């Protein structure tokens, strides 16, 4: 007897397998159309945002906007590409740098959609490089745990300076717990040099995100 939830999950995995098996040998042909599709999503999202905020043109500051576009976006893409390349090696299915960059672009575009497209894109990339769903999901989730842990720690520090000692303590405890769980999860792969690289990349990316928000607020006044 197969439970309904299990049957539904198996059908999703089977569909995902078939799509991946069809796309893998056609990667070269799909690359061009994938990048064009990603660019279309970016342009459509930007156009929608501008139309939805007509007063934006009255307050927009060009200097911070150019810094936002020219510095933060490429920096984020480079950092995410290095991280995805590193995660693929930890998982045992090393991607090329070109594939890691392309998947990062697809992921950024997919994240603009009202579905968890970014995660699905990374899973598909891992599967195409002979990494099982369990391992691929594990390394991606552990990467998110690292991000969440840093976020809670930094938030706790900010709350401490705002004289919110109790909440700050809870946030620091949550951040420490998440980072400990992340470390325990990565321990099974015994690849600490690459795990350390992922940790450093997360710290650097956190700083880039802070600068990105700062420039975004400066751009809109």
One Martini backbone bead per residue (centre of mass of N, CA, C, O) as a GRO file, in nm:
protein
  221
    1UNK     BB    1   0.095   0.037   0.024
    2UNK     BB    2   0.042   0.375  -0.089
    3UNK     BB    3   0.066   0.671  -0.006
    4UNK     BB    4  -0.035   0.965  -0.129
    5UNK     BB    5   0.221   1.134  -0.065
    6UNK     BB    6   0.426   0.933  -0.184
    7UNK     BB    7   0.312   0.923  -0.469
    8UNK     BB    8   0.342   1.223  -0.529
    9UNK     BB    9   0.649   1.237  -0.483
   10UNK     BB   10   0.725   1.026  -0.702
   11UNK     BB   11   0.608   1.185  -0.940
   12UNK     BB   12   0.791   1.431  -0.914
   13UNK     BB   13   1.061   1.282  -0.940
   14UNK     BB   14   0.999   1.155  -1.215
   15UNK     BB   15   0.960   1.421  -1.367
   16UNK     BB   16   1.238   1.538  -1.299
   17UNK     BB   17   1.400   1.313  -1.434
   18UNK     BB   18   1.291   1.347  -1.723
   19UNK     BB   19   1.376   1.639  -1.762
   20UNK     BB   20   1.678   1.599  -1.705
   21UNK     BB   21   1.730   1.378  -1.922
   22UNK     BB   22   1.648   1.566  -2.158
   23UNK     BB   23   1.845   1.818  -2.097
   24UNK     BB   24   2.139   1.721  -2.070
   25UNK     BB   25   2.206   1.658  -2.388
   26UNK     BB   26   2.089   1.982  -2.442
   27UNK     BB   27   2.263   2.212  -2.315
   28UNK     BB   28   2.376   2.375  -2.556
   29UNK     BB   29   2.096   2.453  -2.675
   30UNK     BB   30   1.972   2.574  -2.396
   31UNK     BB   31   2.155   2.807  -2.311
   32UNK     BB   32   2.059   3.038  -2.490
   33UNK     BB   33   1.753   3.030  -2.401
   34UNK     BB   34   1.801   3.059  -2.099
   35UNK     BB   35   1.937   3.341  -2.103
   36UNK     BB   36   1.708   3.484  -2.246
   37UNK     BB   37   1.493   3.420  -2.032
   38UNK     BB   38   1.634   3.559  -1.795
   39UNK     BB   39   1.641   3.841  -1.920
   40UNK     BB   40   1.336   3.870  -1.949
   41UNK     BB   41   1.267   3.854  -1.649
   42UNK     BB   42   1.426   4.102  -1.562
   43UNK     BB   43   1.286   4.310  -1.746
   44UNK     BB   44   0.995   4.254  -1.656
   45UNK     BB   45   1.039   4.315  -1.355
   46UNK     BB   46   1.136   4.607  -1.389
   47UNK     BB   47   0.889   4.715  -1.542
   48UNK     BB   48   0.682   4.646  -1.324
   49UNK     BB   49   0.808   4.817  -1.095
   50UNK     BB   50   0.785   5.091  -1.239
   51UNK     BB   51   0.474   5.085  -1.290
   52UNK     BB   52   0.402   5.040  -0.975
   53UNK     BB   53   0.611   5.313  -0.938
   54UNK     BB   54   0.568   5.626  -1.052
   55UNK     BB   55   0.726   5.798  -0.819
   56UNK     BB   56   1.025   5.707  -0.862
   57UNK     BB   57   1.130   5.927  -1.067
   58UNK     BB   58   1.128   6.167  -0.847
   59UNK     BB   59   1.358   6.012  -0.637
   60UNK     BB   60   1.577   5.923  -0.816
   61UNK     BB   61   1.923   5.823  -0.786
   62UNK     BB   62   2.179   5.765  -0.999
   63UNK     BB   63   2.436   5.698  -0.846
   64UNK     BB   64   2.337   5.462  -0.659
   65UNK     BB   65   2.216   5.297  -0.894
   66UNK     BB   66   2.481   5.239  -1.043
   67UNK     BB   67   2.617   5.096  -0.807
   68UNK     BB   68   2.409   4.873  -0.783
   69UNK     BB   69   2.447   4.759  -1.079
   70UNK     BB   70   2.778   4.750  -1.101
   71UNK     BB   71   2.845   4.603  -0.816
   72UNK     BB   72   2.636   4.408  -0.671
   73UNK     BB   73   2.551   4.216  -0.897
   74UNK     BB   74   2.828   4.098  -0.982
   75UNK     BB   75   2.917   4.013  -0.698
   76UNK     BB   76   2.685   3.813  -0.645
   77UNK     BB   77   2.743   3.630  -0.889
   78UNK     BB   78   3.029   3.544  -0.815
   79UNK     BB   79   2.971   3.425  -0.534
   80UNK     BB   80   2.754   3.217  -0.626
   81UNK     BB   81   2.935   3.064  -0.823
   82UNK     BB   82   3.146   2.968  -0.620
   83UNK     BB   83   2.949   2.822  -0.432
   84UNK     BB   84   2.828   2.619  -0.635
   85UNK     BB   85   3.096   2.490  -0.712
   86UNK     BB   86   3.164   2.396  -0.422
   87UNK     BB   87   2.908   2.225  -0.365
   88UNK     BB   88   2.953   2.024  -0.598
   89UNK     BB   89   3.217   1.909  -0.474
   90UNK     BB   90   3.105   1.815  -0.205
   91UNK     BB   91   2.884   1.623  -0.355
   92UNK     BB   92   3.054   1.487  -0.617
   93UNK     BB   93   2.958   1.704  -0.874
   94UNK     BB   94   3.143   1.868  -1.067
   95UNK     BB   95   3.141   2.173  -1.202
   96UNK     BB   96   3.169   2.405  -1.413
   97UNK     BB   97   3.207   2.737  -1.434
   98UNK     BB   98   2.999   2.784  -1.654
   99UNK     BB   99   2.762   2.633  -1.521
  100UNK     BB  100   2.759   2.794  -1.256
  101UNK     BB  101   2.695   3.066  -1.387
  102UNK     BB  102   2.433   2.991  -1.533
  103UNK     BB  103   2.278   2.891  -1.279
  104UNK     BB  104   2.289   3.163  -1.135
  105UNK     BB  105   2.120   3.315  -1.339
  106UNK     BB  106   1.871   3.134  -1.325
  107UNK     BB  107   1.824   3.166  -1.020
  108UNK     BB  108   1.775   3.471  -1.018
  109UNK     BB  109   1.528   3.456  -1.201
  110UNK     BB  110   1.359   3.242  -1.039
  111UNK     BB  111   1.336   3.424  -0.773
  112UNK     BB  112   1.112   3.618  -0.919
  113UNK     BB  113   0.926   3.396  -0.875
  114UNK     BB  114   0.628   3.237  -0.717
  115UNK     BB  115   0.871   3.023  -0.676
  116UNK     BB  116   1.123   2.777  -0.592
  117UNK     BB  117   1.332   2.803  -0.846
  118UNK     BB  118   1.622   2.809  -0.737
  119UNK     BB  119   1.629   2.526  -0.610
  120UNK     BB  120   1.548   2.365  -0.861
  121UNK     BB  121   1.790   2.453  -1.034
  122UNK     BB  122   2.011   2.331  -0.853
  123UNK     BB  123   1.908   2.040  -0.855
  124UNK     BB  124   1.931   2.001  -1.160
  125UNK     BB  125   2.235   2.050  -1.178
  126UNK     BB  126   2.319   1.820  -0.993
  127UNK     BB  127   2.177   1.587  -1.143
  128UNK     BB  128   2.344   1.632  -1.413
  129UNK     BB  129   2.608   1.553  -1.205
  130UNK     BB  130   2.537   1.284  -1.035
  131UNK     BB  131   2.345   1.394  -0.804
  132UNK     BB  132   2.156   1.333  -0.559
  133UNK     BB  133   1.886   1.457  -0.398
  134UNK     BB  134   1.985   1.426  -0.109
  135UNK     BB  135   2.263   1.563  -0.137
  136UNK     BB  136   2.174   1.825  -0.274
  137UNK     BB  137   1.978   1.915  -0.052
  138UNK     BB  138   2.180   1.919   0.181
  139UNK     BB  139   2.386   2.139   0.078
  140UNK     BB  140   2.172   2.360   0.040
  141UNK     BB  141   2.058   2.369   0.327
  142UNK     BB  142   2.330   2.426   0.468
  143UNK     BB  143   2.370   2.699   0.333
  144UNK     BB  144   2.115   2.827   0.459
  145UNK     BB  145   2.200   2.788   0.754
  146UNK     BB  146   2.440   2.977   0.742
  147UNK     BB  147   2.280   3.228   0.670
  148UNK     BB  148   2.089   3.223   0.916
  149UNK     BB  149   2.305   3.233   1.135
  150UNK     BB  150   2.428   3.508   1.060
  151UNK     BB  151   2.168   3.669   1.080
  152UNK     BB  152   2.111   3.621   1.381
  153UNK     BB  153   2.376   3.735   1.489
  154UNK     BB  154   2.354   4.022   1.371
  155UNK     BB  155   2.080   4.085   1.497
  156UNK     BB  156   2.170   4.049   1.791
  157UNK     BB  157   2.376   4.279   1.788
  158UNK     BB  158   2.178   4.503   1.718
  159UNK     BB  159   1.989   4.459   1.963
  160UNK     BB  160   2.200   4.518   2.178
  161UNK     BB  161   2.243   4.825   2.086
  162UNK     BB  162   1.912   4.856   2.147
  163UNK     BB  163   1.850   4.732   2.433
  164UNK     BB  164   1.772   4.404   2.356
  165UNK     BB  165   1.879   4.156   2.536
  166UNK     BB  166   1.678   3.920   2.519
  167UNK     BB  167   1.643   3.901   2.212
  168UNK     BB  168   1.943   3.886   2.150
  169UNK     BB  169   1.991   3.615   2.292
  170UNK     BB  170   1.799   3.450   2.111
  171UNK     BB  171   1.942   3.509   1.842
  172UNK     BB  172   2.220   3.400   1.917
  173UNK     BB  173   2.123   3.115   1.983
  174UNK     BB  174   2.007   3.054   1.703
  175UNK     BB  175   2.266   3.101   1.541
  176UNK     BB  176   2.443   2.892   1.686
  177UNK     BB  177   2.264   2.645   1.627
  178UNK     BB  178   2.272   2.660   1.316
  179UNK     BB  179   2.583   2.645   1.285
  180UNK     BB  180   2.614   2.374   1.428
  181UNK     BB  181   2.433   2.214   1.232
  182UNK     BB  182   2.601   2.278   0.985
  183UNK     BB  183   2.868   2.149   1.080
  184UNK     BB  184   2.753   1.861   1.121
  185UNK     BB  185   2.659   1.822   0.828
  186UNK     BB  186   2.946   1.869   0.690
  187UNK     BB  187   3.118   1.645   0.834
  188UNK     BB  188   3.042   1.398   0.641
  189UNK     BB  189   3.231   1.513   0.392
  190UNK     BB  190   3.530   1.585   0.463
  191UNK     BB  191   3.556   1.919   0.346
  192UNK     BB  192   3.683   2.181   0.503
  193UNK     BB  193   3.795   2.378   0.291
  194UNK     BB  194   3.518   2.418   0.144
  195UNK     BB  195   3.350   2.493   0.388
  196UNK     BB  196   3.514   2.748   0.454
  197UNK     BB  197   3.449   2.888   0.187
  198UNK     BB  198   3.144   2.906   0.230
  199UNK     BB  199   3.162   3.076   0.487
  200UNK     BB  200   3.310   3.318   0.363
  201UNK     BB  201   3.102   3.376   0.141
  202UNK     BB  202   2.870   3.444   0.336
  203UNK     BB  203   3.002   3.687   0.469
  204UNK     BB  204   3.052   3.853   0.214
  205UNK     BB  205   2.755   3.851   0.114
  206UNK     BB  206   2.642   4.002   0.354
  207UNK     BB  207   2.792   4.265   0.295
  208UNK     BB  208   2.676   4.306   0.012
  209UNK     BB  209   2.380   4.327   0.107
  210UNK     BB  210   2.412   4.576   0.277
  211UNK     BB  211   2.507   4.759   0.042
  212UNK     BB  212   2.260   4.716  -0.135
  213UNK     BB  213   2.053   4.843   0.056
  214UNK     BB  214   2.187   5.112   0.087
  215UNK     BB  215   2.175   5.190  -0.219
  216UNK     BB  216   1.871   5.160  -0.252
  217UNK     BB  217   1.787   5.377  -0.048
  218UNK     BB  218   1.955   5.604  -0.180
  219UNK     BB  219   1.810   5.595  -0.461
  220UNK     BB  220   1.509   5.666  -0.313
  221UNK     BB  221   1.572   5.863  -0.051
   0.00000   0.00000   0.00000
